Amino acid sequence: MMKNNKMSIIFVLSILAILFVTGCAQSNNHTMDNGEANTKLRFDSAPEAGKTAHFQIVLKDKQGNPLNLQIEHDRFVHAVIVSEDLQSIAHIHPEDFAGGTISTEMKESGMYPLQFTFPKAGKYVLAMNILTQDGESARDFIFEVKGSPQMDKVLFDPKKQQIVQGVPEEGGKNRFVKAVDIRQVETTMDGYMATLTTPQQIKAGQKVVLTEHFEKDGKQFDKLSTFLGAPMHFAVVKEGLDVALHTHGTLPNTNSGHGGHMAAQTIGPDINLEVTFPKAGIYRIFGQAKHENKIIFTGFMVEVTS
């Protein structure tokens, strides 16, 4: 009887040990799948505000083979990260952390490493864009960042003119890998002024053309240059993060910026954004333009009706 009891105790302890180990493995498995076969965002550990997070975007086909990526707008993978309060924006690429190149190891494994310091705790969206032989693809991942401080609530700001900042490139052309707080952008005195022109009413499901007009030192500014193969890059993100679009600007009366690389040239003062907002709600339109060695960030809000 005692032998049977000992065996029973050993069996129960073994099961508990297995459950404990399994539970630890699950708690450390910070992988998110957006529903697409073998397309994942994988964190090395749970991201925490103020600390550098290391993570990978996994890009494979349904058979588990790495996707054959092509360069689009000067990069193989574009990742736009936006906070739920619609205040923080970053636009990063695997090349930014690998000396400006994509390694053979990345291509063969289908794993593209990134790193980023999230400024606040709360919810974020990572909107990723790639190009393969089958065309353009976009993937969105929503995830939580722990720690403190916590994000603020979304506050609608209707103004359509703002002082904007040009942040210097970091260690490479068109490279800036830190989070940019739109509120801080609006308080700097770089001499740049941006104005957004919109239709009187914007309705969900209807294509609209928005225009950003740039001035510097009180005069219209036509000395912008292309940024990552486009007149501007835009992130159009809805309150709640259920819509996150990474798209590109065009020059007035042209289709420049869409469908490939735009040669370097001087542009401005007006850059258009052609966009269809899929849902009604409050949106922030983050923009990136370029002047000399500075990346200019803009961030206007619009309300879209049904």
C-alpha positions in Angstrom: 0.0 0.0 0.0 2.8 2.4 0.9 4.6 1.6 -2.3 1.4 2.4 -4.3 1.0 5.7 -2.4 4.6 6.6 -3.1 4.1 5.9 -6.8 0.9 8.0 -6.8 2.8 10.9 -5.2 5.6 10.6 -7.7 3.2 10.6 -10.6 1.3 13.7 -9.3 4.5 15.6 -8.7 5.7 14.7 -12.2 2.5 16.0 -13.7 2.8 19.2 -11.7 6.4 19.7 -12.9 5.3 19.2 -16.5 2.5 21.8 -16.1 4.9 24.2 -14.4 7.4 24.0 -17.2 4.7 24.2 -19.8 3.3 27.3 -18.1 6.7 29.0 -18.0 7.2 28.3 -21.7 3.8 29.8 -22.6 4.4 32.9 -20.5 7.6 33.5 -22.3 6.2 32.9 -25.7 5.6 36.4 -26.9 4.6 35.6 -30.5 1.6 37.2 -32.3 0.0 35.9 -35.5 -2.2 38.2 -37.4 -4.1 35.4 -39.1 -1.9 35.1 -42.1 -0.1 31.7 -42.6 3.4 31.8 -41.0 3.4 35.6 -40.7 4.3 36.4 -37.1 5.7 39.1 -34.9 8.0 37.4 -32.3 9.4 39.2 -29.2 12.4 37.8 -27.4 10.6 38.8 -24.1 7.6 40.8 -23.1 8.1 44.4 -24.2 8.4 47.0 -21.4 8.3 50.8 -21.6 11.6 52.5 -21.6 13.6 49.4 -22.3 14.9 48.3 -25.7 12.8 45.4 -27.1 14.3 42.9 -29.5 11.9 41.2 -31.9 11.6 39.6 -35.3 9.1 39.7 -38.1 8.7 36.2 -39.5 7.7 36.0 -43.2 7.1 32.6 -44.7 4.6 31.1 -47.1 1.9 28.5 -46.4 4.5 25.7 -46.8 6.9 27.3 -44.3 9.3 28.6 -46.9 10.8 32.1 -46.6 9.1 34.7 -48.7 11.2 36.1 -51.6 11.2 39.8 -50.8 11.8 42.6 -53.2 13.0 46.1 -52.5 10.1 48.7 -52.3 10.9 52.3 -51.4 14.5 51.6 -50.7 13.8 48.9 -48.1 12.8 45.2 -48.0 10.6 45.5 -44.9 8.9 48.6 -43.6 7.5 48.7 -40.0 5.5 51.6 -38.7 4.8 51.6 -35.0 2.1 53.8 -33.5 0.8 54.1 -29.9 -2.8 53.8 -28.9 -2.9 57.4 -27.8 -2.0 58.4 -31.4 0.9 60.5 -30.1 4.0 58.3 -30.8 5.2 57.2 -34.3 8.3 55.3 -35.6 9.2 54.0 -39.0 11.9 51.4 -38.9 13.4 48.7 -41.0 15.7 45.6 -40.4 18.3 47.3 -42.5 18.5 50.1 -39.9 20.1 47.6 -37.5 22.2 45.6 -39.9 24.5 48.2 -41.5 22.0 49.1 -44.2 21.7 45.6 -45.6 19.6 42.5 -45.4 21.8 39.4 -44.7 21.6 36.0 -46.5 20.7 34.5 -43.1 17.7 36.8 -42.8 16.5 35.8 -46.3 17.0 32.1 -45.8 15.4 32.0 -42.4 12.5 34.4 -43.2 13.2 36.2 -39.9 13.9 39.9 -39.9 15.2 41.3 -36.6 14.2 44.7 -35.2 14.7 46.6 -32.0 12.8 49.5 -30.5 12.3 51.4 -27.2 8.6 51.9 -26.5 8.2 55.2 -24.7 5.1 54.4 -22.7 3.1 51.4 -21.5 -0.1 50.4 -23.3 -1.3 49.2 -26.6 0.6 49.6 -29.9 0.2 48.6 -33.6 2.9 47.6 -35.9 1.9 48.0 -39.5 4.3 46.2 -41.9 4.6 46.5 -45.6 6.5 44.2 -48.0 6.7 43.5 -51.7 7.0 40.0 -53.3 6.7 38.6 -56.8 2.9 38.4 -56.0 2.6 42.1 -55.3 2.4 44.3 -52.2 1.4 42.9 -48.8 0.4 44.6 -45.6 0.3 43.0 -42.1 -0.9 44.6 -38.8 0.0 43.4 -35.3 -1.5 44.8 -32.1 0.2 44.1 -28.8 0.6 45.4 -25.2 3.7 47.0 -23.7 4.0 46.7 -19.9 5.5 49.1 -17.3 5.1 52.8 -16.8 4.3 55.6 -17.5 1.0 54.8 -19.0 -0.3 56.4 -22.2 -2.8 59.2 -22.1 -6.3 58.9 -23.7 -6.8 60.0 -27.3 -7.6 63.7 -27.5 -9.0 65.0 -30.8 -7.0 68.0 -32.1 -8.8 69.6 -35.0 -6.2 72.2 -35.9 -4.9 72.0 -39.5 -1.7 74.0 -39.2 1.3 73.2 -37.0 4.9 74.0 -36.5 6.9 70.9 -37.2 10.3 69.6 -36.5 13.1 68.2 -38.7 15.0 65.5 -36.8 18.6 64.7 -38.0 19.3 61.3 -39.5 21.0 58.8 -37.2 24.0 57.0 -38.6 22.8 56.5 -42.1 20.7 58.0 -44.9 17.0 58.2 -44.1 17.6 56.4 -40.8 15.8 57.5 -37.5 14.8 54.6 -35.2 13.5 56.4 -32.1 9.9 57.1 -31.2 8.8 60.6 -32.2 6.2 62.3 -29.9 4.0 64.5 -32.1 3.4 66.9 -29.2 7.1 67.6 -28.9 7.4 68.0 -32.7 4.8 70.8 -32.5 6.8 72.7 -29.8 10.1 73.0 -31.6 11.2 76.0 -33.5 12.8 74.7 -36.7 11.2 77.2 -39.0 9.0 74.6 -40.7 5.2 75.0 -40.9 2.8 72.5 -42.3 -0.9 73.0 -43.2 -3.3 70.2 -44.0 -6.2 70.9 -46.5 -9.1 68.5 -46.4 -12.6 68.2 -48.0 -15.3 69.8 -45.8 -16.5 66.3 -45.0 -14.7 63.0 -45.1 -16.8 59.9 -45.4 -15.8 56.3 -44.9 -15.4 54.2 -48.0 -14.9 57.3 -50.3 -11.5 58.2 -51.8 -10.4 61.6 -50.9 -7.3 63.8 -51.6 -5.7 65.6 -48.7 -2.8 68.1 -49.2 0.0 69.0 -46.9 1.5 72.4 -47.7 5.0 73.3 -46.3 6.5 76.7 -45.4 9.8 77.6 -43.9 10.6 80.9 -42.2 7.2 82.3 -43.3 7.7 81.5 -47.1 6.3 78.5 -49.1 9.0 75.8 -49.2 9.8 74.0 -52.4 13.2 72.5 -51.3 11.9 69.2 -49.8 13.5 66.0 -51.2 12.1 62.5 -51.7 12.1 60.3 -48.6 12.6 56.6 -49.1 11.6 56.7 -52.8 8.4 58.8 -52.3 7.5 62.4 -51.9 6.3 61.6 -48.3 5.5 58.5 -46.3 2.2 58.5 -44.3 0.7 56.4 -41.5 -3.1 56.7 -41.3 -4.1 55.2 -38.0 -7.6 55.1 -36.4 -8.5 55.5 -32.8 -8.5 52.0 -31.3 -5.8 50.9 -33.8 -8.2 48.7 -35.8 -7.1 50.6 -39.0 -3.4 51.3 -39.7 -2.4 52.1 -43.3 1.1 52.9 -44.4 0.9 54.7 -47.7 2.8 57.3 -49.7 2.3 60.9 -50.9 2.1 62.1 -54.5 2.9 65.3 -56.2 0.0 67.4 -57.5 -1.2 66.4 -61.0 1.0 63.2 -61.0 0.9 59.7 -59.7 4.5 59.9 -58.3 5.1 57.9 -55.1 2.7 55.1 -55.9 3.7 51.7 -57.2 7.5 51.9 -56.8 10.5 54.1 -56.4 10.6 57.8 -57.2 14.0 59.2 -58.2 15.6 61.8 -55.9 14.5 65.3 -56.7 13.5 68.6 -55.2 9.8 68.9 -54.4 7.2 71.0 -52.6 5.5 73.0 -51.3 2.4 70.8 -51.8 2.2 67.0 -51.4 -1.0 65.1 -51.8 -2.3 62.0 -49.9 -4.9 60.0 -51.8 -6.6 57.7 -49.2 -9.9 55.8 -48.6 -10.7 55.6 -44.9 -12.4 52.2 -44.4 -14.3 53.1 -41.2 -15.8 56.1 -39.5 -13.9 57.4 -36.5 -11.0 59.6 -35.4 -7.8 59.2 -37.3 -4.3 60.6 -36.9 -2.4 61.2 -40.2 1.3 60.9 -39.4 3.6 62.2 -42.2 7.4 62.0 -43.0 9.0 64.4 -45.4 12.7 65.2 -46.0 14.9 68.3 -46.2 18.6 67.9 -46.5 19.7 65.6 -43.6 16.5 66.1 -41.6 13.3 64.0 -41.5 10.3 66.2 -40.9 7.4 64.7 -39.0 3.8 65.9 -39.2 0.7 64.6 -37.4 -2.8 65.9 -38.1 -6.1 64.5 -36.9 -9.3 64.2 -38.9 -12.8 62.9 -38.2 -14.4 60.5 -40.7 -18.1 60.0 -40.8 -20.2 57.0 -42.0 
